[in-house]
Amino acid sequence: MVERGKIVSTENNSGNDGVNSGIISHNQNENIHLSDPLPSQTNDLETGSAEELSFLDKLRIRGFLSPYFTTALLVFLFSVLVYIISRLSPAFAEVWTRYPSFWLKYLFAKTTSIFSFSLAECLLLSVPILVIAYLTASWGSMNKASKPADFYKWLLPLICAVLLIVSTFFLAFGPSFFRYPLEHNLSLEKKDVSAEELYDTAVKLSAEMDEILGEVNFKYGGSSIMPYSYNELANKMNIAFMAYADGVDYIGSFKVRPKPIALSELFTYTHISGVYSFITGEANINTNYPDFIIPFTMAHEMAHQRGIAREDEANLVAFLVCMESDDAYVRYSGYCNMINYVLNALYKADKTLYSDFYHKYYPSKVRSEFSAYSLFFDKYRDSSASTVTGTINDGFIKSQGQSAGIKSYGLVVDLTVAYYKNK
């Protein structure tokens, strides 16, 4: 997931009914077979009210021994074991992420790719309808019947669905949070950085960006223009990701189209420009954001889709993937987003050095880009939705061992400084 906010770098000073409970067999004289349970016993088995019922009989009546529930429970227990071991052993998490987890994500992504729209978005939007329908149907059935088995007949599918969703996270995405750090896989020396190091890195980024600015089209005094369609961009990002993955051993890739979010304009109020859905395996992109945000966001969510869970690491991988592209606008997007992170950190660390960079090395076209972005974002800046989603995202990230929470996005500057030192 990618959260967006203010760019300070633009300013100079800134149940189971099928249980065999006995068969009453009638002949022409309607005699009852003595070997079968009596009618009252049958009723007791159905309602579970007989004191002499064993624990297994009660479970069977309620459906807890049904094949689908047993399967869901076993998968859940296995996933919990995998997740716990992953949290305890980075080596295990690394192997699990590179192989079993990768193929699970591949399977989910390829399966949902048959839909041209975001299946995750449809599921999210349909949740209120599904909940209301489920409660209405179950409540109506419960009022018409007095058998406890009817209650469990409606409860069990819900329990199974929850178990499988949690299992999917524990198996396909959760272990990725605990694999070896990206600096380990890239042989980088990551450490706390000084203001001077931030300044030097910003200068290097600016110099590299200058080489391609002539190939990027801008509106007069404003934002840049992506010279191709969303689908063409998705194809370019797939090519760039495949090229990058071919040169490293810690991440694999596959060709699948990131899904545009249909309600992107409304989604912008959450301040989220992209989100990876581990349930459907889809990388979802908010297409309402300015053009220069979209390629980098797409690469970021594709990184999640391929096993890079930590937000700062997904940011660096997104940058490296953009740099692998032969398209100037994709590389421009990578530079813009990365230099924004670095300059925000520099502004907080040393305003004097920031001012020096602003007057000497800050490309005017990039300043215009960020100014236009700030104006765009004014409409969405103070929204209740962003507060809610920000709190949820922060809590989720912290629950996966990232103590910085949503601030971890900005920790990419430490990785970027280390990368440019090594470069």
Secondary structure, DSSP 4 states (H G I P E B T S, - for coil): -EE----GGGSS----TT---------TT-PPPTTSPPHHHHHHHHHT--TT--HHHHHHHHTTTSHHHHHHHHHHHHHHHHHHHHHH-HHHHHHHIIIIIHHHHHHHHHHHTTSSS-HHHHHHHHHHHHHHHHHHHHHHHHHH---HHHHHHHHHHHHHHHHHHHHHIIIIIGGGGGS--HHHHTT-------HHHHHHHHHHHHHHHHTTGGGSEE-TTS-EE--S-HHHHHHHHHHHHHHHHHT-SS------PPEEPTTHHHHGGGTEEEEEETTTTEEEE-TTS-TTHHHHHHHHHHHHHTT--SHHHHHHHHHHHHHH-S-HHHHHHHHHHHHHHHHHHHHHH-HHHHHHHHHHT--HHHHHHHHHHHHHHTTTSS-HHHHHHHHHHHHHHHHTT-TTGGGGGGGHHHHHHHHHHH-
